Amino acid sequence: MTPEVYIVRVYRRMAKQPRQIAGLVETPSGTRMAKFVSFDDLTAILRAPRTHLRRRTATQAAPRK
């Protein structure tokens, strides 16, 4: 089994509804990403990243420091 590394950015969580969470999963290189809007979405992305992670488009590219 090969270790996998992902960056998970959580942008929003609902205190009264902990399964309502929104954010982004991306590869460390920043070339592939997937957005999620619930805990179930996040779980699906992490279970099958090749199915969910897409190439980042030019408009989604974040400036590198």
Contacts in CASP RR format, 6 or more apart in sequence:
PFRMAT RR
TARGET T0000
AUTHOR 0000-0000-0000
METHOD contacts of the structure
MODEL  1
MTPEVYIVRVYRRMAKQPRQIAGLVETPSGTRMAKFVSFDDLTAILRAPR
THLRRRTATQAAPRK
4 49 0 8 1.000
5 27 0 8 1.000
5 28 0 8 1.000
6 25 0 8 1.000
6 26 0 8 1.000
6 27 0 8 1.000
6 28 0 8 1.000
6 46 0 8 1.000
6 49 0 8 1.000
7 25 0 8 1.000
7 26 0 8 1.000
7 27 0 8 1.000
7 28 0 8 1.000
7 30 0 8 1.000
8 23 0 8 1.000
8 24 0 8 1.000
8 25 0 8 1.000
8 42 0 8 1.000
9 23 0 8 1.000
9 24 0 8 1.000
9 25 0 8 1.000
9 26 0 8 1.000
10 21 0 8 1.000
10 22 0 8 1.000
10 23 0 8 1.000
11 22 0 8 1.000
11 23 0 8 1.000
11 24 0 8 1.000
12 20 0 8 1.000
12 21 0 8 1.000
12 22 0 8 1.000
12 23 0 8 1.000
13 20 0 8 1.000
13 21 0 8 1.000
13 22 0 8 1.000
14 20 0 8 1.000
14 21 0 8 1.000
18 39 0 8 1.000
19 38 0 8 1.000
19 39 0 8 1.000
19 40 0 8 1.000
20 37 0 8 1.000
20 38 0 8 1.000
20 39 0 8 1.000
21 36 0 8 1.000
21 37 0 8 1.000
21 38 0 8 1.000
21 39 0 8 1.000
21 42 0 8 1.000
22 35 0 8 1.000
22 36 0 8 1.000
22 37 0 8 1.000
22 38 0 8 1.000
23 35 0 8 1.000
23 36 0 8 1.000
23 37 0 8 1.000
23 42 0 8 1.000
24 33 0 8 1.000
24 34 0 8 1.000
24 35 0 8 1.000
24 36 0 8 1.000
25 33 0 8 1.000
25 34 0 8 1.000
25 36 0 8 1.000
25 42 0 8 1.000
25 45 0 8 1.000
25 46 0 8 1.000
25 49 0 8 1.000
25 52 0 8 1.000
25 53 0 8 1.000
26 32 0 8 1.000
26 33 0 8 1.000
26 34 0 8 1.000
26 53 0 8 1.000
26 56 0 8 1.000
27 33 0 8 1.000
27 53 0 8 1.000
30 56 0 8 1.000
30 62 0 8 1.000
31 55 0 8 1.000
31 56 0 8 1.000
32 53 0 8 1.000
32 54 0 8 1.000
32 55 0 8 1.000
32 56 0 8 1.000
33 53 0 8 1.000
33 54 0 8 1.000
33 56 0 8 1.000
33 60 0 8 1.000
34 45 0 8 1.000
34 49 0 8 1.000
34 52 0 8 1.000
34 53 0 8 1.000
34 54 0 8 1.000
36 42 0 8 1.000
36 45 0 8 1.000
44 52 0 8 1.000
45 52 0 8 1.000
45 53 0 8 1.000
END
